[in-house]
Amino acid sequence: MEIDHIFIFSNNDGKEADKLVEFGLTEGSNRIHPGQGTTNRKFYFENFFLEVLWVIDEIEIRSDLTSKTKLWERSQFDENQFSPFGLCLVNSKLTDKLFEQSQIYQPNYFPKGMSIDIITNEKNPNLPWTFRLPYRGEKKAHNEPTNHKNEIRKLTHAEFEIPLNKDEKVFETYFQCCENIDFKNGQRNHLTLEFDNKSQNKIMEFDGLNLTIKY
């Protein structure tokens, strides 16, 4: 499976992303999600982008349209057991079995008839909110900056650390043959992103985002 992007919910209006800029990442575009009540800051790489997401309209995110997604619960990660992470996979045959029982989400900011397959994992909230976009077998083209001062280029591995829960094993079995995505039992919800096979042998912690970057 190939990762399209990963989002991390912010509880500080996206200010945590300032640390990513200080780290040497070039910030890309941002957008408001009408009807979903969220906005973002994004950082693009050669094969992936990282999104810092936060709520700007509680009424919209808790509306009938969006409440079923459980994104509001994700945004309240400091007060509940929900993971702040969202994992977007490239829509391919390799993901079909994972999304067989998924829900359909038609955001207001998508053209009519275009929807997202979502797995809310609300019964196992330590797992990431998981979804795939409608573009089959490809990533949406962009003209975003991908050159960074710290010379990070490509995502090579993502590891989600989650508090142990035996019921989560069913979800994880879909990733058993996936070398670039791992789930690790731990004491916290935490994400470790590895870039360029750790060619620089460096590591940086971003506590405000529950994120570690190895590069």
C-alpha positions in Angstrom: 0.0 0.0 0.0 1.1 3.5 -0.7 0.5 6.5 1.5 -0.9 9.6 -0.1 -0.8 11.7 3.0 -1.2 11.7 6.8 -3.0 14.3 8.9 -2.4 15.2 12.5 -5.0 17.1 14.5 -3.8 20.2 16.2 -5.3 21.6 19.4 -3.5 24.9 19.1 -4.9 26.3 15.8 -2.1 24.8 13.8 0.7 26.7 15.5 2.6 23.4 16.1 3.4 23.6 12.4 5.7 26.5 13.1 8.2 24.0 14.6 8.2 22.1 11.3 9.1 25.3 9.5 11.9 26.0 12.0 13.1 22.5 11.4 13.7 23.3 7.8 10.6 22.2 6.0 9.1 24.4 3.3 5.4 25.0 3.9 3.0 24.5 1.0 -0.5 25.7 0.4 -3.4 25.6 2.9 -7.1 25.4 2.5 -10.4 25.6 4.4 -12.8 22.6 4.1 -16.3 24.1 3.7 -18.9 22.1 5.5 -16.4 20.1 7.4 -15.3 22.9 9.7 -11.6 22.4 9.4 -8.6 24.1 7.9 -4.9 23.0 7.5 -1.3 23.7 6.9 0.6 21.3 4.6 4.1 20.1 3.9 4.9 18.3 0.6 7.5 15.8 -0.2 8.4 13.8 -3.4 5.9 11.0 -2.6 3.7 12.2 0.2 2.4 15.2 2.2 1.9 15.9 5.9 -1.1 17.9 7.0 -1.7 19.7 10.2 -5.5 20.0 10.7 -7.6 21.8 13.2 -11.2 22.9 13.8 -12.4 26.4 12.9 -16.2 25.8 12.9 -17.6 23.4 15.6 -21.1 23.7 14.2 -20.0 22.4 10.8 -17.9 19.5 12.1 -20.7 18.4 14.4 -23.4 18.7 11.7 -25.4 15.8 10.4 -23.2 15.6 7.3 -19.9 15.5 9.2 -20.7 14.0 12.6 -20.8 10.5 11.3 -17.1 10.8 10.3 -16.1 11.1 14.0 -13.6 13.9 13.0 -14.9 16.0 15.9 -13.9 13.2 18.3 -10.5 13.0 16.7 -10.0 16.7 17.2 -10.7 16.3 20.9 -7.8 13.8 21.3 -6.6 15.5 24.4 -9.8 14.7 26.2 -10.6 11.2 25.0 -8.8 8.1 23.6 -9.1 9.0 20.0 -5.9 9.1 17.9 -5.2 12.5 16.3 -3.9 10.9 13.2 -5.5 10.2 9.8 -4.0 7.9 7.3 -4.8 8.4 3.6 -3.9 5.5 1.3 -3.6 5.7 -2.5 -6.7 4.2 -4.0 -5.5 0.9 -5.5 -6.4 -2.8 -5.7 -4.2 -3.4 -2.7 -6.6 -1.4 -0.6 -9.9 -2.9 -1.8 -10.2 -5.5 0.9 -9.4 -3.1 3.7 -12.2 -0.8 2.5 -14.9 -3.5 1.8 -16.9 -2.4 4.9 -16.0 1.3 4.8 -18.4 4.2 5.0 -18.9 6.7 2.2 -18.3 10.4 3.0 -19.3 13.1 0.5 -17.7 16.3 1.7 -19.2 19.6 0.6 -15.8 20.7 -0.8 -15.8 17.8 -3.3 -17.7 17.9 -6.6 -21.1 16.2 -6.4 -20.8 12.5 -6.8 -17.2 12.3 -5.7 -16.8 10.7 -2.3 -14.2 9.4 0.1 -14.1 5.8 1.5 -13.5 6.2 5.3 -12.8 3.8 8.2 -13.6 5.8 11.3 -12.2 3.1 13.7 -14.5 4.6 16.4 -14.7 1.3 18.2 -10.9 1.2 18.3 -10.1 4.9 18.5 -6.4 4.5 19.1 -6.1 3.5 15.5 -5.8 6.2 12.9 -8.8 7.5 10.9 -8.2 5.7 7.6 -9.4 6.7 4.2 -8.8 6.7 0.4 -9.5 9.3 -2.2 -11.6 8.6 -5.3 -8.6 8.9 -7.7 -7.9 5.3 -8.7 -4.3 4.2 -8.8 -2.8 7.7 -8.8 -2.0 10.7 -6.7 -3.5 14.0 -7.5 -1.0 16.2 -9.3 0.2 19.3 -7.6 2.7 22.2 -8.0 3.6 22.4 -4.3 7.2 23.0 -3.1 9.1 19.8 -2.3 12.6 21.2 -1.7 13.4 21.6 2.0 16.4 23.2 3.8 17.1 20.0 5.7 17.2 18.1 2.4 14.4 15.6 3.3 12.9 14.2 0.2 10.9 10.9 0.4 8.9 9.2 3.0 10.2 5.6 3.4 8.3 4.4 6.5 5.5 5.3 8.9 5.0 3.8 12.3 1.9 4.3 14.4 2.5 3.7 18.1 -0.8 2.8 19.8 -1.8 1.6 23.3 -2.4 -2.1 23.3 -5.9 -3.3 22.4 -6.5 -6.8 21.2 -9.4 -5.8 19.0 -7.1 -3.7 16.9 -5.3 -6.7 15.5 -8.1 -7.3 12.9 -7.4 -3.9 11.3 -3.6 -4.4 11.5 -3.7 -7.7 9.6 -4.5 -5.8 6.4 -1.0 -4.2 6.6 0.9 -7.4 7.3 2.6 -7.5 3.9 3.0 -3.7 3.8 6.7 -2.9 4.4 6.2 0.9 4.7 3.5 1.0 7.4 3.8 -0.5 10.8 1.7 -0.5 14.0 3.6 -0.8 17.3 2.1 -1.5 20.7 3.0 1.2 23.3 1.7 3.5 25.9 0.7 6.5 23.8 -0.6 7.6 20.4 2.5 8.6 18.5 3.6 8.8 14.9 7.2 8.2 13.6 7.9 9.2 10.1 11.1 8.0 8.4 12.5 9.8 5.4 15.2 8.8 2.9 15.9 5.5 4.8 17.4 7.7 7.6 20.3 8.6 5.3 21.4 11.6 7.5 21.1 9.5 10.7 19.3 12.3 12.5 16.1 12.5 14.5 13.8 15.3 15.6 10.9 15.3 18.1 7.8 17.4 17.8 6.0 16.9 21.1 3.1 19.2 20.2 2.2 17.0 17.3 3.0 13.6 18.9 5.5 13.2 16.0 9.0 11.9 15.6 10.9 12.4 12.3 13.9 10.3 11.5 15.9 11.3 8.4 
